Amino acid sequence: MTRVYFVRHAEPNNSNHDDALRELSPKGMRDRALVTAFLKDKEIDAVFSSPYKRAVDTVRDFAERYGYEIHIVDAFRERKVESGWIDDFDSFARRQWEDFTFKLSDGESLQEVQRRNLAALRHLLDRYAGKNIVIGSHGTALCTVIRYFRPSFGYDDFQRIKVVMPWIVAFDFDEEQQCTRIEMHDLR
């Protein structure tokens, strides 16, 4: 069995509108300790992360405390919404969940985000079969992965986890890379 712990980042500083460089809020920095406490006895073999600062910084405390290098995987980055900031994000998100192919002119559809995250995940499942790995991730990107393995997961589920940070979702995979179990852990 391979176990993958996707770690949705802790609370970010939402006044910073630069998606790649958005840092954690002071609360988010404190909440990293919740991630470290959760993962400390899970016999982790490797740590990966989205390149975005808030995702890296959420798993950094665990990685540094227990001597892991954080391997950056660009494909685990969050969905690109648009070049600018979207004020009515809830309406936009609902439309994307209703139509997985919908995107703004300069953004990504949820289908594209799902494909890129699953391709990166499959690569790691091949490379780390039988191991336990951590992936620093994001809410929307992670939810598209859940949706792939649990098709009933939709917009209402996404809305319920919108404020859950940090959030860990553990996936178990058998030797054929079939997902056999999903466990969701609210660390707040």
PyMOL commands that set and color helices and strands:
alter all, ss='L'
color gray80, all
select helices_A, chain A and resi 26-39+53-66+74-76+89-98+110-127+139-149+155-161
alter helices_A, ss='H'
color red, helices_A
select strands_A, chain A and resi 2-8+46-49+70-72+132-137+167-173+179-186
alter strands_A, ss='S'
color yellow, strands_A
deselect
rebuild
show_as cartoon
